[in-house]
């Protein structure tokens, strides 16, 4: 392990640990009232649960860090099949949570297979790009079969997660797939033809879905698109976002002080999850949240820097996929919070409480560290 850590990107590793610790301790102030009044637990209830999740995540991350990429081919196809089956099973039998069928109850831990799907899709596509690269770039060879394998691996899980009624996660998976596909090693002609064909299949699928069940998006999902003036719809669809506006306004430039947020007192539901940034804005003010924005930008820039120095094809695409994954979570979470796009309930990296997402995020970043280690070697 000592040799492994020596080869890690130290700056990225410090950022991961610092972000994780800040998010952990921020949960105490963001979740204290929720824990005491709503579930009758200690104010540190969510803190200790998240601490356990982080510990599990870093243990799994260490295993990932020590596992060479050459061993991935032994279990990656099976892992992809398992993730697809779990997500398909939830479409048919999953219990509804806030309108989405995307959780498996496992006692202490609620597993969300759609979160596991994100690093799995990224790594699978990156490995396929490296495996098929020479064939895909050869104009003389017919390689439509390889292009379709890549399309199925990349597009299947976004479609399945969409059927779970989890629009936010489906969009993130779809953007990851599109970003990797557009920048992939395929010929430009193949990209245009495939995007056209996938678009036709998507429209056809939406048409069939509408004819079978009478709608594409549920009423709850459609209601989220009424986001332009949240405070005007305060009693209905705008309640959360309008209270987030109030929290941000209360924070001003310097914030009201750590632990002194008023909006976490029953105004913002579950303020430690998707709306945690509103509480941070109120307590730390513009200066504090600007520092967080800068830290996010530095994190993504560092990942892309590792991509640039990667020694092989799969390493570059893994880093691009993980950077896209993190960026999309930030964009969708904060875009919904600021009323720029519909609120979809997507967690904010490192800062939101969440089990499956936290594990997925840490594992994804440790895979990026593995890219750096193999590049150094």
Secondary structure, DSSP 8 states (H G I E B T S, - for coil): -HHHHHHS-HHHHHHHHHHHHHHHHHHHHHHHHIIIIIS---TTHHHHHHHHHHHHHHHHHHHHHHS-GGGHHHHHHHHHHHHHHHHHHHHHH-EEETTEEEEEEETTEEE-HHHHHHHHHHHHHHHHHHHHHHHHT-SSS--HHHHHHHHHHHHHHHHHHHHTT-HHHHHHHHHHHHHHHHTSSS-HHHHHHHHHHHHHHHHHHHHHHHHHHS-SS-HHHHHTT--TTGGGGTTTTTHHHHHHHHHHHHHTTT-S-TT--STTTTTSTTTTTTTHHHHHHHHHHHHHHHHHHHHHHHHHHHHHHHHHH-SSHHHHHHHHHHHHHHHHHHHHHHHHHTTSS-------TTTS--HHHHHHHHHHHHHHHHHHHHHH-
